[in-house]
Amino acid sequence: MFRCINDITPRVVRELGLEAILFDLDNTTVKDATLTTIPGAISWIKSLKEADIKVAMVTNTPHIRAYWFSRTFGVRFHAFAKKPLS
């Protein structure tokens, strides 16, 4: 468990044997129900991508909001994910 996403460095991802990171929006990379990213979220995603780690967003948020953030972060996304349903 990590205190914040910025603690999940490319090195940690590699040490865990992972090739990709899926992340959420609200209370993970964005302040809940806002258009304000948390400090370091954009640079965190950039650092993962620069380390050739695949990055995508999976969120329950509506499509238009997910699309807006996908452009902000430069990642693909899946909106209305219905998490935590299988």
C-alpha positions in Angstrom: 0.0 0.0 0.0 1.2 3.5 -0.9 0.4 6.8 0.8 0.1 8.6 -2.6 0.6 7.8 -6.2 3.9 9.7 -6.3 5.4 7.0 -4.1 4.8 4.5 -7.0 8.0 5.3 -9.0 9.0 3.6 -12.2 11.6 1.8 -10.2 9.0 0.4 -7.8 6.9 -0.6 -10.8 9.8 -2.5 -12.3 10.7 -4.1 -9.0 7.2 -5.4 -8.7 7.5 -6.9 -12.2 4.7 -4.8 -13.6 4.5 -3.5 -17.2 1.5 -1.3 -16.8 -0.4 1.0 -14.4 -4.1 1.6 -14.5 -5.1 4.6 -12.4 -8.3 6.2 -11.2 -9.3 9.9 -11.1 -11.2 11.0 -8.0 -9.1 10.9 -4.8 -6.2 9.4 -6.8 -5.0 11.8 -9.4 -7.7 14.4 -9.1 -9.3 16.2 -6.1 -12.8 14.5 -5.8 -15.4 15.8 -8.3 -13.2 18.7 -9.5 -11.0 19.5 -12.5 -8.0 20.0 -10.2 -5.2 17.5 -10.3 -3.4 16.5 -7.2 0.2 17.9 -6.9 2.6 15.8 -8.9 0.0 13.8 -10.8 0.9 15.0 -14.3 4.6 14.6 -13.7 4.0 11.1 -12.1 2.3 9.9 -15.2 4.9 11.5 -17.4 7.7 9.7 -15.5 6.0 6.3 -15.9 5.5 6.9 -19.7 9.2 8.0 -20.0 10.2 4.7 -18.4 8.2 2.8 -21.0 5.5 1.7 -18.5 2.1 1.6 -20.1 -0.4 3.9 -18.4 -4.2 4.1 -18.7 -7.1 5.5 -16.7 -10.0 3.4 -15.5 -12.7 5.4 -13.8 -16.4 5.5 -12.9 -16.6 9.1 -13.9 -18.7 10.2 -16.9 -17.2 10.0 -20.4 -16.7 13.8 -21.0 -14.8 14.3 -17.8 -12.7 11.2 -18.4 -12.0 12.4 -21.9 -10.9 15.8 -20.6 -8.5 14.2 -18.1 -7.2 11.7 -20.7 -6.1 14.7 -22.8 -4.6 16.4 -19.7 -2.6 13.3 -18.8 -2.0 12.0 -22.4 -3.4 8.6 -21.7 -6.1 6.3 -22.9 -9.2 5.8 -20.7 -12.2 3.7 -19.9 -15.1 5.7 -18.4 -18.2 4.4 -16.6 -16.1 1.4 -15.5 -18.6 0.3 -12.8 -15.8 -0.4 -10.4 -15.6 -2.6 -8.3 -18.0 -4.9 -10.2 -16.2 -7.7 -12.0 
